[in-house]
């Protein structure tokens, strides 16, 4: 067999301009997932009806 560790190493938090990724804790099957957090880069403006001619 290999000498690889049975647990996944801790990965540092990933940062970019609008995206952050974090490593989740391993579940009972050993699967390690990641949280992806998006920061909004678009502005939402409430719709107003145009003026009538």
C-alpha positions as semicolon CSV with decimal commas, in nm:
position;residue;x (nm);y (nm);z (nm)
1;X;0,000;0,000;0,000
2;X;0,101;0,363;-0,026
3;X;0,230;0,583;0,254
4;X;-0,019;0,860;0,173
5;X;-0,207;1,005;0,473
6;X;-0,566;0,891;0,512
7;X;-0,691;1,248;0,568
8;X;-0,694;1,537;0,329
9;X;-0,452;1,822;0,410
10;X;-0,605;2,156;0,515
11;X;-0,618;2,396;0,221
12;X;-0,590;2,771;0,282
13;X;-0,883;2,998;0,196
14;X;-0,880;3,105;-0,170
15;X;-0,935;3,472;-0,246
16;X;-0,997;3,650;-0,573
17;X;-1,171;3,974;-0,661
18;X;-1,530;3,849;-0,640
19;X;-1,489;3,489;-0,520
20;X;-1,388;3,321;-0,195
21;X;-1,351;2,945;-0,152
22;X;-1,323;2,761;0,178
23;X;-1,263;2,395;0,247
24;X;-1,543;2,214;0,432
25;X;-1,493;1,947;0,695
26;X;-1,481;1,587;0,573
27;X;-1,806;1,392;0,601
28;X;-1,841;1,033;0,726
29;X;-1,731;0,894;0,387
30;X;-1,419;1,111;0,382
31;X;-1,544;1,348;0,110
32;X;-1,409;1,701;0,144
33;X;-1,613;1,972;-0,027
34;X;-1,565;2,344;-0,076
35;X;-1,784;2,647;-0,003
36;X;-1,794;2,902;-0,284
37;X;-1,897;3,255;-0,189
38;X;-1,962;3,507;-0,466
39;X;-1,962;3,878;-0,399
40;X;-2,206;4,072;-0,609
41;X;-2,047;4,286;-0,879
42;X;-2,367;4,408;-1,042
43;X;-2,599;4,672;-0,903
44;X;-2,967;4,598;-0,888
45;X;-3,191;4,899;-0,932
46;X;-3,563;4,887;-0,867
47;X;-3,762;4,902;-1,191
48;X;-3,962;5,216;-1,258
49;X;-4,204;5,248;-1,546
50;X;-4,101;5,494;-1,816
51;X;-4,282;5,825;-1,857
52;X;-4,570;5,819;-2,098
53;X;-4,546;6,048;-2,399
